[in-house]
Amino acid sequence: MTSLAPRTPQLVTKLPSVGTTIFTVMSALAAEKGAVNLGQGFPDFDCDPQLIHGVHEAMREGLNQYPPMPGVPLLRQAIADKLQALYGRSYDPASEITVTAGATQAIITAILAVVHPGDEVIVLEPCYDSYVPNIEMAGGVVVRVPLTPGTFRPDLDRIAAALTPRTRALLINSPHNPSATVWRADEMQRLQDLLAPTEVLLISDEVYEHMVFDGQPHQSAARYPGLAARAFIVSSFGKTYHVTGWKVGYVAAPAALSAEFRKVHQFNVFTVNTPVQHGLARYMAQPEAYTGLPAFYQRKRDLFRAGLARTRFKLLPSEGSYFQCVDIRSVSDLDEATFCTWLTSEIGVAAIPLSAFYGNGFDQRVVRFCFAKQDQTLERALERLARL
Ligand SMILES: Cc1ncc(COP(=O)(O)O)c(C=O)c1O
């Protein structure tokens, strides 16, 4: 018998630099202050009722047990058909497509599958906040290469200079969160040439693939044979169908890469929600839902930009995604994070500082708004921003 009091053992954190994210902080502040939340990237409108109907139908049909580990075959087939139709590349749904619990799980699973301790992984900053902790969890070494300051275009010379014999993977993201830039064909071509003589894998985060504006095509890595042969291509149904809370996405990768991916996948999630997969498969029979997305979001972008043009903010281009960045220098002397707190509390509109997407908190006086909102939400935000 022991007389010691119950005690929780002490931990040494595996991720010392990870705390509460700025997205959570800003959303909480926005709720407390009654601000219009253009901070966190999710729609404030609902999905197509037909999509819900398909999921409901699948549930009522009794499709409620574990699906096959890599995903419901009908959904994998629908994804392969889409990749073929849009990007002209054939993926075998049996061995090259895996359905995941959102893009976030797809990315960490790809990293855990291929990165060994000490391997270098290049990220292009600013970048989505899960990449760096994911690489650290795999024991990898994060190599940060900045996108060109000011324009946020990929700097292929700097990427080339960062490659070493220890480089295992490069993570890219287009359309880009947070800058809303979209990789161009010549940039993808240069990347293909650069990686050709190397053993470097590509993790291509394409969650905003259906949100590219002004008639430009999305330059998926799937379009480039030399990139596709080394790429995990990641997408998210949450973004495409306005259901971010469903957390379903997928990875398309050559069979040899998919086989390693699935080894990790089967022991960290095993399978993904069955009726939702069936609902998505049925809904994907109507490609208009995603082929119409560029026009849907371009209209919102234009509405938002027209309103912002009447403020003193300097607008950066928004080529794709559902984000709009602005330069705050003509409006305020504050740093990005202090400005966002002030804007949320005093003006009543929440935004995200770009410094949150850099490891060293680099502050270039630019903040990000999300325009995946109802028109009336955007108009309410614009009325408030007009006071600036
Ligand atoms: C660039 C990028 N990648 C991945 C994700 C995560 O996608 P999911 O919700 O499908 O996990 C997001 C969500 O904001 C994102 O912006």
The ligand as a Tripos MOL2 file, in Angstrom:
@<TRIPOS>MOLECULE
LIG
   16    16     1     0     0
SMALL
NO_CHARGES

@<TRIPOS>ATOM
      1 C1         -3.0640   25.7010  -46.9640 C.3       1 LIG1
      2 C2         -3.9450   24.8250  -46.1610 C.ar      1 LIG1
      3 N1         -3.6740   23.5200  -46.0900 N.ar      1 LIG1
      4 C3         -4.4450   22.6690  -45.3920 C.ar      1 LIG1
      5 C4         -5.5620   23.1170  -44.7040 C.ar      1 LIG1
      6 C5         -6.3820   22.1430  -43.9070 C.3       1 LIG1
      7 O1         -7.4050   21.5440  -44.6220 O.3       1 LIG1
      8 P1         -8.4150   20.5230  -43.9050 P.3       1 LIG1
      9 O2         -9.4160   21.3400  -43.1670 O.co2     1 LIG1
     10 O3         -8.9980   19.7130  -44.9990 O.co2     1 LIG1
     11 O4         -7.5960   19.6900  -42.9520 O.co2     1 LIG1
     12 C6         -5.8750   24.4840  -44.7310 C.ar      1 LIG1
     13 C7         -7.0280   25.0030  -43.9670 C.2       1 LIG1
     14 O5         -7.1170   26.1590  -43.6500 O.2       1 LIG1
     15 C8         -5.0470   25.3450  -45.4880 C.ar      1 LIG1
     16 O6         -5.3090   26.6690  -45.5580 O.3       1 LIG1
@<TRIPOS>BOND
     1     1     2 1
     2     2     3 ar
     3     2    15 ar
     4     3     4 ar
     5     4     5 ar
     6     5     6 1
     7     5    12 ar
     8     6     7 1
     9     7     8 1
    10     8     9 2
    11     8    10 1
    12     8    11 1
    13    12    13 1
    14    12    15 ar
    15    13    14 2
    16    15    16 1
@<TRIPOS>SUBSTRUCTURE
     1 LIG1         1 GROUP 0 **** ****
